[in-house]
Amino acid sequence: MPCLLVAICFHDGRYHGLNTEGRSEWPPSPARLFQAFVAGVAKGAVLCKEDRDALAWLEQLDAPVIAAPAVRKGQSFRHFMPNNDLDTVGGDPTRIGEIRTATKRFHPQIFDLGAPFLYVWSFKHGAEHAERMCDVAERLYQLGRGVDMAWAVAEVLDADEAEARLSSHPGAIHYPVANGGGRALSCPLPGSLNSLFDRYKKGQTRFKTRREAAPTKKDPSGRKVTGQTLSQPPKPRFRQVSYDNPPVRFLYELRDMTESAGFLPWPLMEAVRLVETVRNGAATRLKEELPGKADTIVRMFGLCRDTTEADKAGRIRIIPLPSIGHQHADHGIRRLLVEIPRDCPVAANDIAWAFSVTRGFNESTGEISWMLVSTEKGGMLNQYGIGNDNQVGFRCWRTVTPMALPVARPHGRKEGTERVDIERGAAAAVTQALRHVEITFKPASIRVQREPLDAKGVRAENFAIGTRFVSARLWHVEINFTQPIVGPLLAGDGRYLGLGLMRPVKRVEGALSFVVVDGLSLLASSQSVTRALRRAVMSLVQNRLGQQTKLPTFFSGHEADGSPARRGGRSHLAFAFDQARQRLLVIAPHLLGRRQPRKEECENLRLLDAALSDFRELRAGSAGLLRLEPSTIVEDDDPIFVCAKTWITQTDYFPTRYSKGATPEQAIIADVGLELRRRGFPIPAGIDKISVCRGPGGGLSAQLRLVFSTAIGGPLLLGKACNFGSGLFVGVR
């Protein structure tokens, strides 16, 4: 497939363009280049037919691939200019300082002049238009603001040659993506050219004189000028296209120097020492091979104290990867991930070489004790939310290595209120740390503690031994985000030294949990709380839909005619109060039926998530005014959703029917077997009654224990009132 390649060079290594939101734009968007083409060939509102046809052809092509040189942000500054109202100071130019209030902000992007910008469009038809675009490109004179003078050269190449030009480019390659990730850039679409001419024409008549009738004896039809009106011309039409510019990643394994060259498990609590050893060794190797870039290498590895915010865009991250993902994993560090940003001023292959020749030495004998070996086996990366299997992202994340925060934990035992204040301050510091790694939206919940969040983890203060970090400022953190996040995720002051490494926690999709923080009455019943929860959910969803839209059966549990849904609770939400863990549960029907959600159920679940995004308070009548916090349900840790062989009722089981001629115990056991078959569960090896009670009206209820031959996953909500939390079972491992 042929390609149109446009190479652009600037007269100065600075770019001042802003995007539609007034922020610095990088790289220059295809829409800005399209406007520069039009400005270069148009003479006022006149454009020859050949150029117009070529530009109309270009706007119909897919978004181009962009190659841009490495960049760093310059110093932002403002220019103060006088307003266009000198008459307010009597027309005296010496008083212009009194009206100099208008400002223009400049925040240049600084790049290497030696590397051009490349824009590559692929096309199937219109070779004559592509040749004409080569002539159009020669007349380009500016790209960005008025000070950004540039020139361009265009060529028509085949796909292989264009790809070779992109591969040999020393800068970053930006590819358009379809999943909405990355940064958004404006691109032309069919009609963009006409919208530019429409804006130009209407901009010429944006000021209109306003006149009013002013009759006089001499001129009864006279009119006088009373002012002017300003009408802004319409904005040009462009589309937003997401461009992905992922960093280059190299994965290494720690191998010992024995004949078998087996894995060398590095202690988890010494993660900082490992990163410092590898970092210093790689930096030394690079400086020896590239002495002319010694200062750049020092900044790139963060080895100087005067590193600025602008240097972080090109800074390398060395991420230790402890072995996790299985209950027997020992959390030893056997792998290192080196992440090189696309704007790094040193070639990625040179950096990869420096790490591949890095060795570890035994301090007592001086012998080589371990080495880094490059590998393509990225199975462990999935445990940290990295890779093709994790494009959607995760909402719940937990630290494997603690996060270094500016909030210190005082020594000694603390009272409850004081401890709450300290942890609240630490949670606020976590939010600030997330902003430093460009996660700008506020997390749904944050939990901080000293103890590890995994069974084989290490306490936070132990990571400070032999490092510059203060033990009191290290915290293990669990974060629940309102939006999915893709790994790797590191935050905090030690994120470039392996601290603050987080792993995603796979949550149960289709179930929402809210912890009761305060307000629950001691005499509250499970049924009163769950019924209040159902009313609140229905009300919030109805507000989201609008009062004129009928609430679907999925939320209400009633058919369109108002009758109860007669599908055994398999078509609508279930509500439960987990009193042992002080939380409210909203469970989708596909989880109860052990099946995949249908298309309409997926749509209803998205609506449910949106409706309950700000659910923080529940008025439950006599049960109290409950203050809630959202929490994440983790399958491996949650006794209601875990896989187990033995299940015990947490709330009483009420049978759906009573078999005639049977004892209460026999009737309960027979009804449980029918319920399990109806829900798609295997027949248990044993159903043991713990107790059977008969209510005032003669109804039966029971406490049961179910024992299966193989482990099954929850939730188990069985019986007559299961949609209100009765018959709730918990797994016992």
RAZI-V481329 format. One record per residue. N is the residue number from 1. RES is the residue in three letters. SS is DSSP state (hx for helix, st for strand, lp for the rest). PSI is psi in degrees with one decimal (none if undefined). Layout:
((N | RES | SS | PSI) (N | RES | SS | PSI))
//
This chain:
((1 | MET | lp | 126.7) (2 | PRO | lp | 158.6) (3 | CYS | st | 147.4) (4 | LEU | st | 115.4) (5 | LEU | st | 123.8) (6 | VAL | st | 119.3) (7 | ALA | st | 127.6) (8 | ILE | st | 132.0) (9 | CYS | st | 141.6) (10 | PHE | st | 152.9) (11 | HIS | lp | -24.0) (12 | ASP | lp | 147.6) (13 | GLY | lp | 44.5) (14 | ARG | st | 145.5) (15 | TYR | st | 130.6) (16 | HIS | lp | 7.7) (17 | GLY | lp | 146.9) (18 | LEU | st | 151.5) (19 | ASN | lp | -173.0) (20 | THR | lp | -18.9) (21 | GLU | lp | 4.8) (22 | GLY | lp | 13.5) (23 | ARG | lp | 161.2) (24 | SER | st | 133.8) (25 | GLU | lp | 129.7) (26 | TRP | lp | 132.8) (27 | PRO | lp | 171.3) (28 | PRO | lp | 129.4) (29 | SER | lp | 153.6) (30 | PRO | hx | -31.8) (31 | ALA | hx | -38.8) (32 | ARG | hx | -39.1) (33 | LEU | hx | -38.7) (34 | PHE | hx | -43.1) (35 | GLN | hx | -36.8) (36 | ALA | hx | -36.1) (37 | PHE | hx | -46.1) (38 | VAL | hx | -43.7) (39 | ALA | hx | -30.0) (40 | GLY | hx | -30.3) (41 | VAL | hx | -20.6) (42 | ALA | lp | 144.8) (43 | LYS | st | 91.8) (44 | GLY | lp | -123.4) (45 | ALA | lp | 13.0) (46 | VAL | st | 130.2) (47 | LEU | lp | 126.6) (48 | CYS | lp | 157.3) (49 | LYS | hx | -41.3) (50 | GLU | hx | -43.5) (51 | ASP | hx | -39.8) (52 | ARG | hx | -43.9) (53 | ASP | hx | -39.9) (54 | ALA | hx | -42.4) (55 | LEU | hx | -37.0) (56 | ALA | hx | -33.7) (57 | TRP | hx | -41.0) (58 | LEU | hx | -37.9) (59 | GLU | lp | -13.2) (60 | GLN | lp | -7.0) (61 | LEU | lp | 160.3) (62 | ASP | lp | 162.2) (63 | ALA | lp | 140.4) (64 | PRO | lp | 162.1) (65 | VAL | st | 138.8) (66 | ILE | st | 131.7) (67 | ALA | st | 126.1) (68 | ALA | st | 146.2) (69 | PRO | lp | 162.9) (70 | ALA | lp | 143.7) (71 | VAL | st | 153.0) (72 | ARG | st | 146.2) (73 | LYS | st | 135.0) (74 | GLY | lp | -171.9) (75 | GLN | lp | 128.9) (76 | SER | lp | 139.2) (77 | PHE | st | 165.5) (78 | ARG | st | 146.8) (79 | HIS | st | 125.2) (80 | PHE | st | 131.2) (81 | MET | st | 152.1) (82 | PRO | lp | 146.1) (83 | ASN | lp | 160.3) (84 | ASN | lp | 56.0) (85 | ASP | lp | 56.5) (86 | LEU | hx | -21.4) (87 | ASP | hx | -21.3) (88 | THR | hx | -16.4) (89 | VAL | hx | 31.4) (90 | GLY | lp | 18.6) (91 | GLY | lp | 17.6) (92 | ASP | lp | 112.2) (93 | PRO | hx | -22.9) (94 | THR | hx | -14.2) (95 | ARG | hx | 19.3) (96 | ILE | hx | -26.2) (97 | GLY | hx | -23.2) (98 | GLU | hx | -20.6) (99 | ILE | hx | 13.3) (100 | ARG | lp | 78.8) (101 | THR | lp | -21.7) (102 | ALA | st | 140.9) (103 | THR | st | 151.8) (104 | LYS | st | 130.4) (105 | ARG | st | 135.4) (106 | PHE | st | 128.4) (107 | HIS | lp | 84.6) (108 | PRO | lp | 146.5) (109 | GLN | st | 124.3) (110 | ILE | st | 128.9) (111 | PHE | st | 172.8) (112 | ASP | lp | 124.8) (113 | LEU | lp | -22.5) (114 | GLY | lp | -17.4) (115 | ALA | lp | 120.3) (116 | PRO | lp | 166.4) (117 | PHE | st | 135.1) (118 | LEU | st | 131.5) (119 | TYR | st | 122.9) (120 | VAL | st | 114.5) (121 | TRP | st | 135.1) (122 | SER | st | 142.6) (123 | PHE | lp | 158.7) (124 | LYS | lp | -36.7) (125 | HIS | lp | 160.4) (126 | GLY | lp | 41.0) (127 | ALA | hx | -32.0) (128 | GLU | hx | -33.5) (129 | HIS | hx | -35.9) (130 | ALA | hx | -40.5) (131 | GLU | hx | -37.8) (132 | ARG | hx | -34.0) (133 | MET | hx | -25.8) (134 | CYS | hx | -37.4) (135 | ASP | hx | -38.3) (136 | VAL | hx | -41.4) (137 | ALA | hx | -31.2) (138 | GLU | hx | -21.5) (139 | ARG | lp | 4.1) (140 | LEU | lp | 136.1) (141 | TYR | lp | -10.6) (142 | GLN | st | 144.2) (143 | LEU | lp | 111.5) (144 | GLY | lp | -133.3) (145 | ARG | lp | 178.0) (146 | GLY | lp | -24.0) (147 | VAL | lp | -7.6) (148 | ASP | lp | 76.8) (149 | MET | st | 138.7) (150 | ALA | st | 167.1) (151 | TRP | st | 162.7) (152 | ALA | st | 152.8) (153 | VAL | st | 129.2) (154 | ALA | st | 148.4) (155 | GLU | st | 152.8) (156 | VAL | st | 118.0) (157 | LEU | st | 164.3) (158 | ASP | lp | 169.3) (159 | ALA | hx | -39.8) (160 | ASP | hx | -41.9) (161 | GLU | hx | -37.8) (162 | ALA | hx | -40.3) (163 | GLU | hx | -36.8) (164 | ALA | hx | -38.9) (165 | ARG | hx | -39.7) (166 | LEU | hx | -41.5) (167 | SER | hx | -33.3) (168 | SER | lp | -3.6) (169 | HIS | lp | 134.7) (170 | PRO | lp | -8.6) (171 | GLY | lp | -154.3) (172 | ALA | st | 145.2) (173 | ILE | st | 125.2) (174 | HIS | st | 120.0) (175 | TYR | st | 138.6) (176 | PRO | st | 139.3) (177 | VAL | lp | 157.8) (178 | ALA | lp | -12.1) (179 | ASN | lp | 4.1) (180 | GLY | lp | 3.9) (181 | GLY | lp | 172.3) (182 | GLY | lp | -166.7) (183 | ARG | st | 146.4) (184 | ALA | st | 132.7) (185 | LEU | st | 145.1) (186 | SER | st | 135.0) (187 | CYS | st | 149.0) (188 | PRO | st | 154.6) (189 | LEU | lp | 167.1) (190 | PRO | lp | 123.4) (191 | GLY | lp | -8.3) (192 | SER | hx | -40.5) (193 | LEU | hx | -46.1) (194 | ASN | hx | -35.1) (195 | SER | hx | -31.8) (196 | LEU | hx | -42.2) (197 | PHE | hx | -35.5) (198 | ASP | hx | -40.2) (199 | ARG | hx | -40.2) (200 | TYR | hx | -44.7) (201 | LYS | hx | -44.1) (202 | LYS | hx | -21.8) (203 | GLY | hx | -24.0) (204 | GLN | lp | -21.0) (205 | THR | lp | 29.7) (206 | ARG | lp | -21.9) (207 | PHE | st | 125.3) (208 | LYS | st | 135.1) (209 | THR | st | 131.6) (210 | ARG | st | 125.5) (211 | ARG | st | 148.8) (212 | GLU | st | 155.8) (213 | ALA | st | 132.5) (214 | ALA | lp | 69.6) (215 | PRO | lp | 145.2) (216 | THR | lp | 173.6) (217 | LYS | lp | -37.4) (218 | LYS | lp | -33.9) (219 | ASP | lp | 86.2) (220 | PRO | lp | -22.7) (221 | SER | lp | 17.6) (222 | GLY | lp | 152.0) (223 | ARG | st | 151.3) (224 | LYS | st | 152.7) (225 | VAL | st | 125.1) (226 | THR | st | -4.3) (227 | GLY | st | -168.3) (228 | GLN | st | 150.0) (229 | THR | st | 145.0) (230 | LEU | st | 125.0) (231 | SER | lp | 120.8) (232 | GLN | lp | 137.1) (233 | PRO | lp | 154.1) (234 | PRO | lp | 147.9) (235 | LYS | lp | 150.4) (236 | PRO | lp | 154.9) (237 | ARG | lp | 117.6) (238 | PHE | st | 160.6) (239 | ARG | st | 153.0) (240 | GLN | st | 124.3) (241 | VAL | st | 132.4) (242 | SER | st | 132.0) (243 | TYR | st | 131.8) (244 | ASP | st | 133.6) (245 | ASN | lp | 67.0) (246 | PRO | lp | 149.8) (247 | PRO | lp | 159.9) (248 | VAL | st | 129.7) (249 | ARG | st | 137.8) (250 | PHE | st | 129.9) (251 | LEU | st | 133.1) (252 | TYR | st | 150.3) (253 | GLU | st | 143.1) (254 | LEU | st | 115.1) (255 | ARG | st | 142.3) (256 | ASP | st | 174.6) (257 | MET | lp | 18.7) (258 | THR | lp | 174.0) (259 | GLU | lp | -33.9) (260 | SER | lp | -18.0) (261 | ALA | lp | 51.3) (262 | GLY | lp | 173.5) (263 | PHE | st | 144.9) (264 | LEU | lp | 101.1) (265 | PRO | lp | 114.1) (266 | TRP | st | 138.2) (267 | PRO | lp | 137.2) (268 | LEU | hx | -41.6) (269 | MET | hx | -10.6) (270 | GLU | hx | 30.3) (271 | ALA | hx | -39.3) (272 | VAL | hx | -41.6) (273 | ARG | hx | -38.7) (274 | LEU | hx | -46.2) (275 | VAL | hx | -42.6) (276 | GLU | hx | -39.5) (277 | THR | hx | -47.7) (278 | VAL | hx | -42.3) (279 | ARG | hx | -49.3) (280 | ASN | hx | -38.7) (281 | GLY | hx | -43.4) (282 | ALA | hx | -40.7) (283 | ALA | hx | -40.2) (284 | THR | hx | -43.3) (285 | ARG | hx | -43.8) (286 | LEU | hx | -41.9) (287 | LYS | hx | -32.6) (288 | GLU | hx | -37.8) (289 | GLU | hx | -28.8) (290 | LEU | lp | 69.9) (291 | PRO | hx | -25.2) (292 | GLY | hx | -16.3) (293 | LYS | hx | 25.9) (294 | ALA | hx | -44.9) (295 | ASP | hx | -39.8) (296 | THR | hx | -40.0) (297 | ILE | hx | -39.5) (298 | VAL | hx | -43.7) (299 | ARG | hx | -36.3) (300 | MET | hx | -33.9) (301 | PHE | lp | 0.1) (302 | GLY | lp | 35.8) (303 | LEU | lp | 8.3) (304 | CYS | lp | 153.6) (305 | ARG | lp | -17.1) (306 | ASP | lp | 25.5) (307 | THR | lp | 132.9) (308 | THR | lp | 174.4) (309 | GLU | hx | -34.4) (310 | ALA | hx | -27.1) (311 | ASP | hx | -18.5) (312 | LYS | hx | -25.4) (313 | ALA | hx | -26.2) (314 | GLY | hx | 16.4) (315 | ARG | lp | 137.3) (316 | ILE | lp | 142.3) (317 | ARG | st | 129.7) (318 | ILE | st | 114.3) (319 | ILE | st | 112.5) (320 | PRO | st | 137.3) (321 | LEU | st | 96.3) (322 | PRO | st | 151.5) (323 | SER | lp | 113.2) (324 | ILE | lp | -178.1) (325 | GLY | lp | -2.5) (326 | HIS | lp | 149.8) (327 | GLN | lp | -20.7) (328 | HIS | lp | 0.2) (329 | ALA | lp | 135.5) (330 | ASP | lp | 2.6) (331 | HIS | lp | 18.3) (332 | GLY | lp | 146.9) (333 | ILE | st | 114.2) (334 | ARG | st | -6.3) (335 | ARG | st | 151.5) (336 | LEU | st | 134.8) (337 | LEU | st | 122.7) (338 | VAL | st | 120.8) (339 | GLU | st | 117.6) (340 | ILE | st | 116.9) (341 | PRO | lp | 153.7) (342 | ARG | lp | -24.3) (343 | ASP | lp | 17.2) (344 | CYS | lp | 133.0) (345 | PRO | lp | -6.0) (346 | VAL | lp | 142.3) (347 | ALA | lp | 140.2) (348 | ALA | hx | -36.1) (349 | ASN | hx | -35.9) (350 | ASP | hx | -39.9) (351 | ILE | hx | -41.8) (352 | ALA | hx | -39.6) (353 | TRP | hx | -43.1) (354 | ALA | hx | -38.6) (355 | PHE | hx | -33.8) (356 | SER | hx | -22.3) (357 | VAL | lp | 10.2) (358 | THR | lp | 135.4) (359 | ARG | st | 157.2) (360 | GLY | st | 138.4) (361 | PHE | st | 144.2) (362 | ASN | lp | 122.1) (363 | GLU | lp | -30.2) (364 | SER | lp | -38.5) (365 | THR | lp | -19.4) (366 | GLY | lp | 3.9) (367 | GLU | lp | 157.3) (368 | ILE | st | 122.4) (369 | SER | st | -25.2) (370 | TRP | st | 164.1) (371 | MET | st | 161.9) (372 | LEU | st | 129.9) (373 | VAL | st | 124.1) (374 | SER | st | 143.1) (375 | THR | st | 153.9) (376 | GLU | lp | -0.5) (377 | LYS | lp | 102.3) (378 | GLY | lp | 27.2) (379 | GLY | hx | -38.2) (380 | MET | hx | -23.8) (381 | LEU | hx | -31.5) (382 | ASN | hx | -28.7) (383 | GLN | hx | -16.0) (384 | TYR | hx | 20.0) (385 | GLY | lp | 25.9) (386 | ILE | lp | 138.9) (387 | GLY | lp | 176.3) (388 | ASN | hx | -22.3) (389 | ASP | hx | -4.8) (390 | ASN | hx | 33.8) (391 | GLN | lp | -29.3) (392 | VAL | lp | -36.4) (393 | GLY | lp | 176.8) (394 | PHE | st | 155.5) (395 | ARG | st | -28.7) (396 | CYS | st | 128.6) (397 | TRP | st | 143.7) (398 | ARG | st | 145.4) (399 | THR | st | 139.0) (400 | VAL | lp | -43.4) (401 | THR | lp | 141.4) (402 | PRO | lp | 158.4) (403 | MET | st | 133.0) (404 | ALA | st | 117.5) (405 | LEU | lp | 157.8) (406 | PRO | lp | -5.5) (407 | VAL | lp | 122.0) (408 | ALA | lp | 148.8) (409 | ARG | lp | 114.4) (410 | PRO | lp | 151.6) (411 | HIS | lp | 158.7) (412 | GLY | lp | 169.1) (413 | ARG | lp | 138.2) (414 | LYS | lp | 148.8) (415 | GLU | lp | 164.6) (416 | GLY | hx | -48.7) (417 | THR | hx | -38.6) (418 | GLU | hx | -39.4) (419 | ARG | hx | -38.5) (420 | VAL | hx | -41.9) (421 | ASP | hx | -40.1) (422 | ILE | hx | -45.1) (423 | GLU | hx | -31.3) (424 | ARG | hx | -39.5) (425 | GLY | hx | -38.2) (426 | ALA | hx | -38.9) (427 | ALA | hx | -38.5) (428 | ALA | hx | -37.2) (429 | ALA | hx | -33.0) (430 | VAL | hx | -42.9) (431 | THR | hx | -41.4) (432 | GLN | hx | -39.3) (433 | ALA | hx | -35.0) (434 | LEU | hx | -35.8) (435 | ARG | hx | -32.8) (436 | HIS | hx | -22.8) (437 | VAL | lp | 22.7) (438 | GLU | lp | 31.3) (439 | ILE | lp | 99.4) (440 | THR | lp | -21.9) (441 | PHE | lp | 149.6) (442 | LYS | lp | 134.5) (443 | PRO | lp | 154.6) (444 | ALA | lp | -38.2) (445 | SER | st | 152.2) (446 | ILE | st | 131.8) (447 | ARG | st | 130.4) (448 | VAL | st | 146.4) (449 | GLN | st | 166.8) (450 | ARG | lp | -33.8) (451 | GLU | lp | 149.4) (452 | PRO | lp | 153.2) (453 | LEU | lp | -0.1) (454 | ASP | lp | 154.9) (455 | ALA | lp | -35.4) (456 | LYS | lp | 23.1) (457 | GLY | lp | -176.3) (458 | VAL | lp | 141.7) (459 | ARG | lp | 149.9) (460 | ALA | hx | -43.7) (461 | GLU | hx | -21.5) (462 | ASN | hx | -21.3) (463 | PHE | hx | -12.4) (464 | ALA | hx | -12.0) (465 | ILE | lp | 123.2) (466 | GLY | lp | 15.5) (467 | THR | lp | 176.3) (468 | ARG | lp | -2.1) (469 | PHE | lp | 142.8) (470 | VAL | lp | 130.9) (471 | SER | hx | -33.7) (472 | ALA | hx | -13.9) (473 | ARG | hx | 12.1) (474 | LEU | st | 130.2) (475 | TRP | st | 138.3) (476 | HIS | st | 139.4) (477 | VAL | st | 140.9) (478 | GLU | st | 128.5) (479 | ILE | st | 133.2) (480 | ASN | st | 117.9) (481 | PHE | st | 155.8) (482 | THR | st | -15.0) (483 | GLN | st | 150.7) (484 | PRO | st | 144.5) (485 | ILE | st | 138.6) (486 | VAL | lp | 140.5) (487 | GLY | lp | 174.2) (488 | PRO | lp | 148.5) (489 | LEU | st | 114.8) (490 | LEU | st | 138.7) (491 | ALA | lp | 163.1) (492 | GLY | lp | 176.2) (493 | ASP | lp | -22.0) (494 | GLY | lp | 24.9) (495 | ARG | hx | -20.9) (496 | TYR | hx | -0.5) (497 | LEU | hx | 18.8) (498 | GLY | lp | -1.9) (499 | LEU | lp | 157.4) (500 | GLY | lp | 18.8) (501 | LEU | st | 129.9) (502 | MET | st | 149.8) (503 | ARG | st | 147.0) (504 | PRO | st | 150.6) (505 | VAL | st | 120.6) (506 | LYS | lp | 117.0) (507 | ARG | st | 162.7) (508 | VAL | lp | 115.9) (509 | GLU | lp | 131.4) (510 | GLY | lp | 2.8) (511 | ALA | st | 134.2) (512 | LEU | st | 141.6) (513 | SER | st | 138.5) (514 | PHE | st | 119.9) (515 | VAL | st | 134.8) (516 | VAL | st | 109.0) (517 | VAL | st | -38.1) (518 | ASP | st | 160.1) (519 | GLY | lp | -4.4) (520 | LEU | lp | 129.6) (521 | SER | lp | 146.1) (522 | LEU | lp | -23.2) (523 | LEU | lp | 12.7) (524 | ALA | lp | 138.5) (525 | SER | lp | 153.0) (526 | SER | hx | -41.0) (527 | GLN | hx | -39.5) (528 | SER | hx | -37.2) (529 | VAL | hx | -45.0) (530 | THR | hx | -36.5) (531 | ARG | hx | -36.2) (532 | ALA | hx | -38.0) (533 | LEU | hx | -43.6) (534 | ARG | hx | -44.4) (535 | ARG | hx | -40.9) (536 | ALA | hx | -42.5) (537 | VAL | hx | -44.2) (538 | MET | hx | -40.8) (539 | SER | hx | -43.9) (540 | LEU | hx | -39.5) (541 | VAL | hx | -39.7) (542 | GLN | hx | -40.3) (543 | ASN | hx | -34.8) (544 | ARG | hx | -37.6) (545 | LEU | hx | -29.8) (546 | GLY | lp | 147.5) (547 | GLN | lp | -19.8) (548 | GLN | lp | -10.1) (549 | THR | lp | 132.9) (550 | LYS | lp | 138.0) (551 | LEU | lp | 128.0) (552 | PRO | lp | 157.2) (553 | THR | hx | -30.4) (554 | PHE | hx | -34.1) (555 | PHE | hx | -38.1) (556 | SER | hx | -29.3) (557 | GLY | lp | 14.2) (558 | HIS | st | 147.2) (559 | GLU | lp | 176.0) (560 | ALA | lp | -29.9) (561 | ASP | lp | 3.3) (562 | GLY | lp | -7.7) (563 | SER | lp | 153.4) (564 | PRO | st | 144.6) (565 | ALA | lp | 127.3) (566 | ARG | lp | 47.6) (567 | ARG | lp | 30.0) (568 | GLY | lp | 28.4) (569 | GLY | lp | 12.2) (570 | ARG | lp | 5.3) (571 | SER | lp | -1.7) (572 | HIS | lp | 168.5) (573 | LEU | lp | 151.1) (574 | ALA | st | 146.7) (575 | PHE | st | 137.1) (576 | ALA | st | 151.0) (577 | PHE | st | 109.5) (578 | ASP | st | 89.9) (579 | GLN | lp | -30.5) (580 | ALA | lp | -33.3) (581 | ARG | lp | 8.9) (582 | GLN | lp | 57.5) (583 | ARG | st | 157.8) (584 | LEU | st | 141.3) (585 | LEU | st | 136.2) (586 | VAL | st | 117.4) (587 | ILE | st | 130.4) (588 | ALA | lp | 152.7) (589 | PRO | hx | -28.0) (590 | HIS | hx | -26.0) (591 | LEU | hx | -36.5) (592 | LEU | hx | -31.9) (593 | GLY | lp | 3.1) (594 | ARG | lp | 54.7) (595 | ARG | lp | 172.9) (596 | GLN | lp | 146.9) (597 | PRO | lp | 145.1) (598 | ARG | lp | 169.2) (599 | LYS | hx | -45.6) (600 | GLU | hx | -28.8) (601 | GLU | hx | -37.1) (602 | CYS | hx | -41.8) (603 | GLU | hx | -41.2) (604 | ASN | hx | -34.3) (605 | LEU | hx | -38.5) (606 | ARG | hx | -39.5) (607 | LEU | hx | -40.4) (608 | LEU | hx | -44.1) (609 | ASP | hx | -44.2) (610 | ALA | hx | -39.8) (611 | ALA | hx | -32.8) (612 | LEU | lp | 12.7) (613 | SER | lp | -30.1) (614 | ASP | lp | 23.9) (615 | PHE | lp | 104.9) (616 | ARG | lp | -1.8) (617 | GLU | st | 137.8) (618 | LEU | st | 121.9) (619 | ARG | st | 107.1) (620 | ALA | lp | 30.1) (621 | GLY | hx | -127.1) (622 | SER | hx | -18.0) (623 | ALA | hx | -16.9) (624 | GLY | lp | 172.6) (625 | LEU | st | 104.9) (626 | LEU | st | 130.6) (627 | ARG | st | 126.3) (628 | LEU | st | 154.1) (629 | GLU | st | 132.9) (630 | PRO | st | 147.4) (631 | SER | st | 162.1) (632 | THR | lp | 137.4) (633 | ILE | lp | 116.0) (634 | VAL | st | 121.7) (635 | GLU | lp | -44.2) (636 | ASP | lp | -23.4) (637 | ASP | lp | -14.1) (638 | ASP | lp | 121.3) (639 | PRO | lp | -19.1) (640 | ILE | lp | -26.0) (641 | PHE | lp | 4.0) (642 | VAL | lp | 164.9) (643 | CYS | st | 123.8) (644 | ALA | st | 158.7) (645 | LYS | st | -32.1) (646 | THR | st | 132.3) (647 | TRP | st | 133.7) (648 | ILE | st | 139.4) (649 | THR | st | 136.4) (650 | GLN | lp | -33.8) (651 | THR | lp | 153.9) (652 | ASP | lp | 143.0) (653 | TYR | st | 128.0) (654 | PHE | lp | 121.9) (655 | PRO | lp | 151.5) (656 | THR | lp | -25.7) (657 | ARG | lp | 163.0) (658 | TYR | lp | 117.7) (659 | SER | lp | 127.5) (660 | LYS | lp | 145.1) (661 | GLY | lp | 6.7) (662 | ALA | lp | 154.5) (663 | THR | lp | 160.9) (664 | PRO | hx | -39.8) (665 | GLU | hx | -43.6) (666 | GLN | hx | -38.9) (667 | ALA | hx | -41.9) (668 | ILE | hx | -47.3) (669 | ILE | hx | -40.4) (670 | ALA | hx | -39.7) (671 | ASP | hx | -38.0) (672 | VAL | hx | -41.8) (673 | GLY | hx | -41.9) (674 | LEU | hx | -41.3) (675 | GLU | hx | -40.9) (676 | LEU | hx | -42.2) (677 | ARG | hx | -38.9) (678 | ARG | hx | -32.2) (679 | ARG | hx | -8.1) (680 | GLY | lp | 15.3) (681 | PHE | lp | 153.5) (682 | PRO | lp | 160.1) (683 | ILE | lp | 126.7) (684 | PRO | lp | 152.4) (685 | ALA | lp | -27.1) (686 | GLY | st | 140.8) (687 | ILE | st | 107.0) (688 | ASP | st | 131.7) (689 | LYS | st | 130.2) (690 | ILE | st | -44.5) (691 | SER | st | 148.1) (692 | VAL | st | 129.7) (693 | CYS | st | 149.2) (694 | ARG | st | 125.5) (695 | GLY | lp | 178.9) (696 | PRO | lp | -33.4) (697 | GLY | lp | 6.4) (698 | GLY | lp | -4.0) (699 | GLY | lp | 150.0) (700 | LEU | st | 149.4) (701 | SER | st | 156.8) (702 | ALA | st | 154.4) (703 | GLN | st | 127.4) (704 | LEU | st | 162.5) (705 | ARG | st | 124.3) (706 | LEU | st | 133.2) (707 | VAL | st | 118.5) (708 | PHE | st | 158.3) (709 | SER | st | -33.9) (710 | THR | st | 157.6) (711 | ALA | st | 136.4) (712 | ILE | st | 153.2) (713 | GLY | st | 145.8) (714 | GLY | lp | 179.8) (715 | PRO | lp | 154.1) (716 | LEU | lp | 108.2) (717 | LEU | st | 108.5) (718 | LEU | lp | 157.2) (719 | GLY | lp | -173.0) (720 | LYS | lp | -43.8) (721 | ALA | lp | 37.5) (722 | CYS | hx | -28.9) (723 | ASN | hx | -6.1) (724 | PHE | hx | 19.9) (725 | GLY | lp | -1.1) (726 | SER | lp | 153.2) (727 | GLY | lp | 33.3) (728 | LEU | st | 125.1) (729 | PHE | st | 150.8) (730 | VAL | st | 142.8) (731 | GLY | st | 144.6) (732 | VAL | st | 118.8) (733 | ARG | lp | none))
//
